[in-house]
Amino acid sequence: MVPRTDDVGEPSYVTLSLNGDIYVISPKGAEHSVIPGTQAESDDAPEILFTSILPVGDQWLVAGGEGFLKLGKDKSWQDVSQPLQTEYPYQVPDWTILGTNQNGDIFIVATQAASTRHFNLYPGRPLYREDMSEEEEFELQKKLYAELDSYPRLKTLFTGRPGAWKQQALPDRIARSLPVYSYVADVESDGNGANYVIGSDGLVMKGNPQAGFTDISSIADREKNFEDGVCWRNELILATGTELFRFDGHFAKPFAPKVKMRSAPFVLQPSAIFVQNDKLYVFDYGLRYYTFDDQGWNQYDIPKELLQRPFKGDGGKGSP
């Protein structure tokens, strides 16, 4: 869920379904609306999988597949995506919103993959023959899929505001990942004007939208895939799918003391980390959360009655 504060200071949260439903939850109750032209409105609409949503003024910035990056509200929406070249065999980009920095600059990522339709073998394709044996067809299709895998996924980072995006450089291992799928996961601000962009393959970039970003990560951390981060007490805390790290400006070192779990599973599986009232919070896929302060770690189990409530949304910020 993404937090938001209305005109009278009331807190609210917004979440987004994969098909285009928008749910706003506030002390006044829950509101539901749909993005026009999506499957949330009609089963006949194009299949667009949505990834992220962000409040911008009194409107929503919504990102998803099929080149969808729009700003709007109710029935009025406008395309605010940055034009990108779509050359053979690539398809239009999928968009993801990473978040904002303390100055309100928005960070978004475009991901372009080669389209499978250019590499499928079927009647009518130039390479297809009616007299092909099953073995010949299988071998030819295997070669086409191998060619498909030779095209890297392209990722482009932008910062700014809707309609005024500025491209930022990404390391080549992220911008043109091959063969493993890489991603940019999050952006965090340290309160002193520095922003950190984190992601897979040990990615930690430091800088700001005006001056640009520099990769400050270590080669030794390339096997770590960072999925979330938070700035806490002048430190950058990073989370992979199984561990927490303190980033010292170049290396990611295991967080000490380690989280102590009072119940199974006895493996940390961070789903989200954040800071509130100077405490570090770690939510875990094991249906519990932990807080860390000067006294150490404390474990809290999520009440079962909360887990039993039906929930229609499937939102969050996600990885390109």
Disulfide bonds with the S-S distance in Angstrom:
none
